[in-house]
């Protein structure tokens, strides 16, 4: 069982998971009461601590909180074959967003190494989903899209382009 004095160790291990985020696809929490939960790391925006509470913030705006002492142990999926495939896929995508900072429309130029189902999303820094654009099936090769962000207030946002096997996030500033 993780005790309060172990919180720095938990924080260090979770930070390590995120710093090597591509090598851990899911994190699994097993609680002292026998229940459990798992989360895909690509859905996790950040983890924060408030005294003895661990807060898991997801990109969809959800926040899950636990008392650190209720976490019996945790584990993560670390499949080397999947990691190699994930890294190869991620490195084969080319994504450019401009202008940045923007005033109205965000231009996206991207190159796909293979046919894929593409979705664009924009989140605020609290993880709230603001824009979703389903671009549909796209063939291998170069593509260009535009997202109207004129209705969003001035600030910082996270733009995500997602396919069936890959997601790339970019920070965008609106003037």
Order of alpha helices (4+ residues) and beta strands (2+ residues): alpha-beta-beta-beta-beta-beta-beta-alpha-beta-beta-beta-beta-beta-beta-beta
